[in-house]
Amino acid sequence: MSALDKINPQNIKVFILVSIGRASSVFIQGLFEGHPEVLTIAGTSFYLDKVSTKQSLKETSNKFYQKIERGITYNNKHYRFNESFPKEKFYKNLKRYIEFFGLNTKNLFLGVHYAFALHFNFNINNLKYILAHGHTSEFLFKILKDFPDSKIIYAVRDPRANYLSYKKKLEFIIKNPNCISKSVIVEKQLILNKKNYFPIFLNLKKKLLLIKFMGSIYKEYFFFNILKKRCELLVIKHEELHTNYPKIKREIIQFLSIKSDSALETSTFFNKPYNSSESMIPSTIKVKSSKPNKKFAHEQWKEELSSFELKLIQFIFFGMMKTFNYKKIKF
C-alpha cells in the first residue's frame, strides 16, 4: 500500500497530545516517534485554521516549513533541518499530496506528514495514527474542527511544580538571553534591551509573565472540563510518567489500541535519544535522561516557593488539584 493510500483523509486517524503547562509533552511525543503505528514530527506544533486563497501553495509550504524548522531548532539547536530535509523537497512532496487530495486545512496537515514520511522513509505498512502535538486549547480546537473524533492525551502537572519550573525558565532566559534568539516564544520580550531596565522593572515583568503563565494553565484546565464530556481523554500526570512509567505505558497502549513496542521505552528526536540537553532552554533541574526518570518528578517547590506563593496557587487551583488528585499542604 502506498503512502498516499495510507495517509488518506478518509481513513487516517489522528490523536492529539496537549499539555497543561510544562508537563513533559515534548518528551511524551518523543516516546511515540519510533513507534511503527504512529507518525509524528518531533518537537513541532502547527495547524492552520484556514487556507488563504491569496497565497500560493508554494508560499503556504514555505510558511509551514519555517514554522516546523523553528520548532525543531527550539528543541534541538544543533539539528540542521534545512540540510536533512531541504525546502524544495518538502514542497515537492507536499504538492504531490495536495494535487491528489485537494487543498484545505485538513489536507495541509496530513500532507506535511506525508511529505515527512516519504522523505525519511517511514514504514507506513502498520500506520494507524498521526500524532498532533500542541500546547494550547486554540490548537486543540483547530484540530478537532477537522478531526472531531480524535482521542486526546492530556499531559498535566502539579500547578506548584509548574509554577516553579516556569519561574526557573525565566531566570535561565535572563542569564542566557541568546538561548531564545532564534525562537518565537513570548518570553524574549523579557530580555529585550535588558541592560536598560532597572531591576525593579525587570522583576515586575517577571511577575507579569508568571501571572500570564498561570492564567494560561487555568484556561487550559477550564477547556479540559468542557472536552472531557465530549471526547475520549487520557490524562498523563507528569509525576506518574516519571515514577510509574510501566502503568502509564499500559494505559497508553490500551487507550490507543496500539502494540507494545520498544520505541515506547525511550524518548527520541529524529531517531536520536531526546533529553532536552540540546534544547534552547534545557531542563530547569539539569537532569539528562531520555527515559522516564523520577528526578523529573521532584518536589523542590516545597523548599523553593514562599508560603505566600504556595497558598495563592493552592487557592486558585483548588479545583484542578482536586481533579488530578494533588494534595494540598497545610501551613
Secondary structure as UniProt FT lines:
FT   HELIX           3..6
FT   TURN            9..11
FT   STRAND          13..19
FT   HELIX           25..32
FT   TURN            33..34
FT   TURN            36..37
FT   STRAND          38..39
FT   TURN            42..43
FT   TURN            53..54
FT   HELIX           57..75
FT   TURN            77..78
FT   HELIX           81..84
FT   HELIX           87..101
FT   HELIX           105..119
FT   TURN            120..121
FT   TURN            125..126
FT   STRAND          129..134
FT   HELIX           137..146
FT   TURN            148..149
FT   STRAND          151..156
FT   HELIX           159..175
FT   HELIX           177..180
FT   TURN            181..182
FT   TURN            186..187
FT   HELIX           188..191
FT   TURN            192..193
FT   HELIX           194..196
FT   HELIX           199..227
FT   TURN            228..230
FT   STRAND          233..237
FT   HELIX           238..243
FT   HELIX           245..256
FT   HELIX           262..265
FT   STRAND          268..269
FT   TURN            270..271
FT   STRAND          272..273
FT   TURN            277..278
FT   TURN            284..285
FT   HELIX           294..297
FT   HELIX           301..304
FT   HELIX           307..316
FT   HELIX           318..323
FT   TURN            324..325
//
